[in-house]
C-alpha cells in the first residue's frame, strides 16, 4: 500500500479528530492510528504535532491517561485561560528560592503548565509539568551560574550546543 504525503494541517486535523473519537494514551499509538488513516509519520513528527497542538494528558475513568485538547473556555485570551485553569485545578503554590511548585489535582499539571507557558511571563525561565505538580523556574538576576557544579554543567551544555562559553 502506498501512503500519500499529506500536509501538516491535514495531519494535525486528523490528530484532533482521532483524539476526540478514541482514547489514545501514547505517541506510538497515535502514530499507528495516523498510519491507518493514511499518514506516513515518524514518532518525532507526532511529538512535534502534540506540542504544537498543545495536547495534554488527562486522567481516564480507569486510572490511565489519554491525549486531549487543552481546555477551551468562553474567553480566548491566554490570561483568562491561565486564571481558569488555576481556579479549576490548582490546590497549592509553594516556593523555595527561585523555584515555584504548583500542586494540582491529579492529571491536571500539564494543562496548567501549558497555560503558564502560553503567557510567556517575564522572569519565568521554564516550566516542567508532571501529573500533579509543576516546577516553575524563575530568573534570579544572575548572568552566570554560581561557581562549582552548576557552572561546569552549564558550560558543558553550551559546548554541546556549539556555543563558546
N, C-alpha and C positions, 0 to 999 in steps of 0.2 A: 504494500500500500504506500503510495506516495503522499507525503504530507506537504500541503501548500504553505507558503510563507504568508503570514498574516501580519497586519500592523500591530504595533504596541497598543493602540487604542482598542482594537478589536479583542486582543488578548486580555487586556485589563477589564473590558466589559464582560468577557467570558468568565473571568475570575469572580467578579462581583455576582454574576448570575449563579455560578456554581456554589459559592458560599451561602447564598440566600436559599438555595434549593436543597443543599446537603450539609451534613455536619462533617467538616474537613478539619482534621487535627494536626496534620503535618505538611511541611512543604513538599515532601516526596509524594504524599497522597494527592496534593493539589496538582503537582506536575503530571501525575498519572491521569488525573481527570481531564487536564488540559490536552494531553496526548489523545485521549479518547475523543475529545471534541475537535481534533484535527490540528492542534498546535504543537509544533516541534520546539520544545523549550528545554533549556538547561536549568539545573537547580539554582544557579546563580541568578538567572533571569527571573525565576519565580521569587526568589528572595528580594530582588530589587523591586519587583512589582508590588510585593507585600508592603515594603517600606514606602513606596510612592503612593500607594492607595491608603496608607496609614491603617492597615488592618490590625486588629488587636485580637488577642486570645481571650475568650470568655469562658467561664465555667459552664459545663453542661449538667443536666439533672443527674447523670450517672457518675458524677465526680471527675469526669475528664475535661478536656478543653477543646475548643473549636475556634476557627477563624471567624471574625465578624467585622462588619464595618464599624468605624468609630461612631460613638453616639452622635446623633444629629438632633438638634432642637430647633425651636422656632427662630432663634437668633442665629445668624450665620457668622457672627464675629468670633474671633479666637478668644477674646477675653470672656465673653459670655459663655462659651463652651467650657473654658477652664473653671469659671465660677460654678457652673452647673455640676461639673464632674467632682469638684471639691465638696459641694453640698451633698451630693449623692453617695460618693464613695470614700471620702477621706475620714478616718477616725482619729488620727493624731498627727502632730508635727513636732519633731524634736530637732535639736541642733547640737553640734559639737564643733567648735572652731569654724572652719569654712565648709562644713558638711551639714546638710539638712536631711533628715529621714522623714519621709511622708508615709505613714501607715494607712493602708486602705483595706476595704473589705476584700476577702479572698477573690482572686481572679480579676481584680479591678485596677491593679497598679499600672498596667500597660496603657489603659485608657487615659488615666490621669497623666502619666508621663508624656504621652503623645500630645495632650492638650497643653502641657507646660512647654514642650519643645516648640509647638506652633507659635507660642507667644514670643519666643526669642528674647527673653528677658535679659536686660543688661546686667552683667555680673554673673550670669549663670554660664558656667563652662560646659556643663553637660548633665544629663540625667541617665540613670540606669533603672529600668523598671523590671521588677521581678513579678511574683504572683500577688503579694500583699504588701509590698514595700517599694519605695522609690528612693534612691540615693541621688540627691541634688548636690553637685559640686559647685561651689561658689568661688569666684576670683577673690584673692585676698590682697591684691595690690602689688604683689611681688612680680618682678620681671624675670627672675631666675629662681629655680628651686633652691632650697637650703642645701648647704654642703652635705656630702655623705651619699647614702644610697639613692635618694631621690634624684640628686644631681647626676649621678652616674647613669642611672636608668634613663633619665630624660635625654641626656646626650646620646646614649646608645640608640634610643628610638629615633632621634633626629637623624643620626647617621644612617640608620636603616632606610629612612625616607629619602636619603641622598642630600640632606641639608647639612651644611657645615655649621657646627655649633659655635 
